[in-house]
Amino acid sequence: MPTLGFSHYNLRSSRELMEKLRLFYCEVVGLAVGYRPPFASAGYWLYVGERDVLHLTESTPGETRSTEAATTFDHAAFNCSDRMAFERRLAEHGIQFKVARVPQTGQIQLFFRDPANNGVELNFAS
C-alpha cells in the first residue's frame, strides 16, 4: 500500500479571493487553467504541463474557516527555470520576495506571498 506521489493542494476561499488567486497563480507563477470535472461548487484546477497541482474552490455561503486553529502550513514550492525572468515578473507585479540559496546544492529559492497570504517558493537549479 505505497504512496505514489504528491497529487495537488487546494485553496478554498470566497469567489472574489478565488479569482485573485487564479490570476496570481496564472500570471505570476505560470500555472494554467485546465480541465476540472463539473463539481457543484465553482472553482479551477491549475496545471503545470499535463498535471493539475493546485485546486481553487469557492467556499459555500456562510462557511467559515477558524482563524484560531493552529496550522503548520508554510508554503508550496514549484520547480522553475529562468530565474531572472521570474524576478522581473515579480517586480512588475509589485511583489516583494526574498532570495535564498540551499547549502551544498547551490539551488536558488525565491520566497513570497500570494493574495491569501500563503507562502510560495520558486526553486531554480544552480
N, C-alpha and C positions, 0 to 999 in steps of 0.2 A: 504494500500500500504506500508507494513512494509519492512524495510531492513532485510534480513535474515541472514546476516553474512558476514565476510570477504571472498573474493574469492582468489585473488592472487595479486602479484605485478609483474611488467615487467621491465626488464633492456634491453635497446636497445643499441647496440654497433657494432663496426666493427667485422668481423668474428674472427680476431685474439684475440681481447679482450673477445669476447663471449666465445671462447674456454678456455681462462684463468679463466673466471668466472665459467664456468661449472665445471672445475677441482676443483676450490676453494670450491664451494658450495657442491660438492660431497665428496671430500677428507677431507675437514676441518670441514664443518658444518654438514655433514652427510646426505644431501639430496640425492635422487636417480633419475636418468633419467628415465622417464616413457613415456607413450603414449602421442603423440602430433598429432593432426589432420594434414593432408597433406596440409598445407598452402603453398602459393607460395614462401614465404620467408623462409630462413634457421633459425633454432632455436631449442630450447629444452624446455620441460616442466619438472621441477624438483619437486619431490614429497616428502612428509612426509607421510609414510604409503600409504593409498589409495587416498590421496588428493594432487592435484597439487597446490603448493603455490608460486612458482617462475617461471616465464616465461622469457626465454632469447631469444631475437630476433635480427637477423642480420639487421643492418641498410642498406638502399639502397645506391648504389654508388652515391656519391655527396651529400648525406643527411647530414645536419649539425644540431646540437643542439646548440642553443645560450648559450654561457658561461656567457653572460651578464645578462641573465634572473635570477631574484631572485627566490629562492626556499626555501621552509620550510622543505624539507625532511631532516631528521636527521639519522634515522636508521630503519632497520627491525629487529624484535625480534622473537626468537624461544624459545619455552619451551623445556628444555633438562633434562637429568639425567646424573649422573656420572661426576660431575664437575672436579674431579682430572684427569680423562681420557681426557677430553676436554682441560684442561690446558696443559697436556703433549703433546697432538696433536698440539696445537697452538705453543708450544715451538719447537717441532720437525720441524715445517714448518717455523720457524723464525718469527712468527707473534707476535708483541708486543700487549699486551692487558692491560686494566685497570679492576680492580675488585671493585665492589660497593655493598653495602648492602641496601636493601629497608627498610626504617624506619618502625617499628612496625611489619611488616610481617617477617622480617629476610631473605627474599629471596635474593639470591646472583646473581649478574649480571656480566657477562664478556662483555666488550666492545672492539671492534677492527674494522679494515677497510678491505674491500675486494679489489681486484686488480683494481677496478674502483674508489676507494676511497669512496665508500658508507659505511655508518656505519652499523655494525652488532652487535646485542645484543643476548647473550645466557642467559636464565633465569633458575635458579635452585632453587627448593623448599628448605626451611631451614630444 
